[in-house]
Amino acid sequence: MEQLGNEAPIILQPASYVERLPIDKLFEAPQPLEIELGAGDGSFLAAWAAQHPRRNCVGVERLLGRLRKIERKVRRAGLLHVRLLRIEAGYFLEYMVPPNSVSALHIYFPDPWPKRKHWRNRLINDALTEVVARALVAEGVIYLRTDDQPYFSQMKQVFDRNAKFEAIATPPELRAVLTDFERGFQARGVSTLHAAYRLKAT
């Protein structure tokens, strides 16, 4: 782990990037786990974690500068149930998240790769739905947001095709907590498209 002064680490440096994270050792208390992939400047993660101290939260972001910014927010707010990791989102979810460990997964405004020839690069596809199904606990939920209508249609299509999931409404209290991208979009009059899917109990 990356030690920040004499305090417990917020930004994690795992001993291995090819083994599952020891989730039970990352936090002081065992609590339901929520993960945000692509945390941006941490606006959503910090606000959501502040509202839910009885949930452990992990934010994933590729840019170290953004992680440092989130780390400062987390420390100032005393959010000791938040951890951060610098890594590619898809790899992290598939290879480092333990099976049946995540209560809620948040993926907000992923790169839409708008040109059709680049759609294969999109994070959310049929294969990802199976990765999500393995990561979630029974009746765990994935929450999705985007401003891109074609990508939103794809998001819904791939999860609707997977019989392990059922569509549900995004709770109003969750919709009210905005990301940094979302605030900018709303200032320009751009609407957010929301979707949520629950893993069916087996």
C-alpha positions as CSV (number, residue, x, y, z in Angstrom):
1,M,0.0,0.0,0.0
2,E,1.1,3.6,-0.6
3,Q,1.6,5.2,2.8
4,L,0.5,8.8,3.1
5,G,2.2,10.2,6.1
6,N,1.3,8.2,9.3
7,E,-2.3,7.8,8.2
8,A,-3.9,4.8,6.6
9,P,-3.6,4.8,2.8
10,I,-6.4,6.2,0.7
11,I,-4.7,5.6,-2.7
12,L,-3.9,1.9,-2.9
13,Q,-0.9,0.3,-4.4
14,P,-1.7,-3.4,-4.5
15,A,1.0,-6.0,-4.0
16,S,-0.2,-7.7,-7.1
17,Y,-2.2,-6.6,-10.2
18,V,-2.9,-10.1,-11.3
19,E,-4.7,-11.3,-8.1
20,R,-8.0,-10.4,-6.6
21,L,-7.9,-7.5,-4.1
22,P,-8.3,-8.5,-0.4
23,I,-11.4,-6.4,0.1
24,D,-11.7,-7.5,3.7
25,K,-8.3,-6.0,4.5
26,L,-8.8,-2.6,2.7
27,F,-11.2,-1.1,5.2
28,E,-11.4,-0.8,9.0
29,A,-15.0,-2.2,9.1
30,P,-16.7,-4.9,6.9
31,Q,-19.5,-3.0,5.1
32,P,-21.3,-3.3,1.8
33,L,-19.0,-2.3,-1.0
34,E,-19.7,0.2,-3.8
35,I,-17.3,0.9,-6.7
36,E,-17.2,3.9,-9.1
37,L,-15.4,3.2,-12.3
38,G,-14.0,6.4,-13.8
39,A,-14.3,8.7,-10.7
40,G,-13.2,11.9,-12.5
41,D,-12.6,14.6,-10.0
42,G,-14.4,12.7,-7.3
43,S,-17.4,14.9,-7.0
44,F,-19.9,12.0,-7.0
45,L,-17.7,9.6,-5.0
46,A,-17.0,12.1,-2.2
47,A,-20.6,13.3,-1.9
48,W,-22.1,9.8,-2.1
49,A,-19.6,8.4,0.5
50,A,-20.4,11.3,2.8
51,Q,-24.1,10.4,2.7
52,H,-23.4,6.7,3.3
53,P,-20.8,6.1,6.0
54,R,-22.0,2.6,6.4
55,R,-20.9,1.6,2.9
56,N,-17.3,1.1,1.9
57,C,-16.4,2.9,-1.4
58,V,-13.7,2.4,-4.0
59,G,-13.0,4.9,-6.8
60,V,-11.1,3.9,-9.9
61,E,-9.4,6.4,-12.1
62,R,-6.5,6.2,-14.6
63,L,-5.1,9.7,-14.1
64,L,-2.9,10.2,-11.0
65,G,-3.6,13.9,-10.8
66,R,-7.3,13.2,-10.5
67,L,-6.7,10.6,-7.8
68,R,-4.6,13.1,-5.8
69,K,-7.4,15.6,-6.1
70,I,-10.0,13.0,-4.8
71,E,-7.6,12.0,-2.0
72,R,-7.5,15.5,-0.8
73,K,-11.3,15.8,-0.8
74,V,-11.6,12.5,1.0
75,R,-9.1,13.4,3.7
76,R,-10.7,16.9,4.3
77,A,-14.1,15.3,4.7
78,G,-12.8,12.5,7.0
79,L,-14.2,9.8,4.7
80,L,-12.1,6.9,6.0
81,H,-14.3,4.4,4.3
82,V,-13.1,5.4,0.8
83,R,-10.2,3.9,-1.1
84,L,-8.8,4.9,-4.5
85,L,-7.0,2.9,-7.2
86,R,-5.2,4.0,-10.4
87,I,-5.9,1.4,-13.0
88,E,-7.9,0.7,-16.2
89,A,-11.5,0.2,-15.3
90,G,-12.3,-2.9,-17.4
91,Y,-9.2,-4.7,-16.2
92,F,-9.9,-3.9,-12.6
93,L,-13.4,-5.2,-12.7
94,E,-12.6,-8.4,-14.5
95,Y,-9.4,-9.4,-12.9
96,M,-9.0,-7.7,-9.5
97,V,-12.5,-7.5,-8.0
98,P,-13.4,-10.6,-6.0
99,P,-16.5,-12.5,-7.2
100,N,-19.8,-11.7,-5.4
101,S,-18.3,-8.8,-3.5
102,V,-19.9,-5.6,-4.9
103,S,-23.3,-4.3,-3.7
104,A,-23.4,-1.4,-6.2
105,L,-21.4,-0.5,-9.2
106,H,-21.4,3.0,-10.7
107,I,-20.3,3.7,-14.3
108,Y,-21.0,7.3,-15.2
109,F,-20.2,9.0,-18.5
110,P,-17.7,6.5,-19.9
111,D,-16.1,7.5,-23.2
112,P,-18.8,7.0,-25.8
113,W,-16.3,6.5,-28.7
114,P,-18.9,8.1,-31.0
115,K,-17.5,6.9,-34.4
116,R,-19.0,3.6,-35.3
117,K,-15.6,2.1,-36.2
118,H,-14.5,2.8,-32.6
119,W,-17.5,1.3,-30.9
120,R,-15.5,-1.9,-30.1
121,N,-13.5,0.2,-27.7
122,R,-16.5,1.0,-25.5
123,L,-16.4,-0.3,-21.9
124,I,-20.0,-1.4,-21.8
125,N,-20.7,-4.4,-24.1
126,D,-22.1,-7.9,-23.9
127,A,-18.9,-9.3,-22.4
128,L,-18.9,-6.7,-19.6
129,T,-22.4,-7.8,-18.5
130,E,-21.0,-11.2,-17.5
131,V,-18.0,-9.6,-15.7
132,V,-20.5,-7.4,-13.8
133,A,-22.7,-10.4,-12.9
134,R,-19.6,-12.1,-11.4
135,A,-18.6,-9.1,-9.4
136,L,-22.0,-8.2,-7.9
137,V,-23.6,-9.8,-4.8
138,A,-27.0,-11.3,-5.3
139,E,-29.4,-8.4,-6.0
140,G,-26.5,-6.1,-6.4
141,V,-27.1,-3.2,-8.8
142,I,-25.2,-1.5,-11.6
143,Y,-26.0,2.2,-12.2
144,L,-25.3,3.8,-15.5
145,R,-25.3,7.4,-16.8
146,T,-24.4,9.0,-20.1
147,D,-25.3,12.0,-22.2
148,D,-24.8,10.0,-25.5
149,Q,-28.0,8.5,-26.8
150,P,-26.5,5.9,-29.1
151,Y,-24.3,4.6,-26.3
152,F,-27.2,4.7,-23.9
153,S,-29.2,2.5,-26.3
154,Q,-26.3,0.0,-26.4
155,M,-26.0,0.0,-22.6
156,K,-29.7,-0.9,-22.3
157,Q,-29.5,-3.5,-25.1
158,V,-26.6,-5.5,-23.7
159,F,-28.1,-5.6,-20.1
160,D,-31.6,-6.4,-21.4
161,R,-30.2,-9.3,-23.4
162,N,-28.6,-10.8,-20.3
163,A,-31.2,-12.8,-18.4
164,K,-29.3,-12.5,-15.2
165,F,-30.4,-8.8,-14.9
166,E,-33.6,-7.0,-14.5
167,A,-34.1,-3.3,-15.2
168,I,-35.0,-1.1,-12.2
169,A,-35.5,2.6,-11.6
170,T,-32.6,4.8,-10.4
171,P,-33.5,6.1,-6.9
172,P,-34.1,9.9,-6.8
173,E,-31.6,10.4,-4.1
174,L,-28.9,8.8,-6.3
175,R,-29.9,10.9,-9.3
176,A,-29.5,14.0,-7.2
177,V,-25.8,13.4,-6.6
178,L,-24.0,14.7,-9.7
179,T,-20.6,14.0,-11.3
180,D,-18.3,16.8,-12.5
181,F,-19.2,16.0,-16.1
182,E,-22.9,16.1,-15.2
183,R,-22.7,19.6,-13.7
184,G,-21.1,20.9,-16.9
185,F,-23.7,19.2,-19.1
186,Q,-26.6,20.5,-17.1
187,A,-25.1,24.0,-17.3
188,R,-25.3,23.7,-21.1
189,G,-28.8,22.2,-21.0
190,V,-27.6,18.6,-21.9
191,S,-29.8,15.9,-20.3
192,T,-28.5,12.9,-18.4
193,L,-29.7,9.5,-19.4
194,H,-30.0,7.0,-16.5
195,A,-30.3,3.2,-16.4
196,A,-30.0,0.7,-13.6
197,Y,-30.0,-3.1,-13.5
198,R,-30.2,-5.5,-10.6
199,L,-28.6,-8.9,-10.6
200,K,-31.4,-11.4,-10.0
201,A,-31.2,-13.7,-7.0
202,T,-30.5,-17.3,-7.9
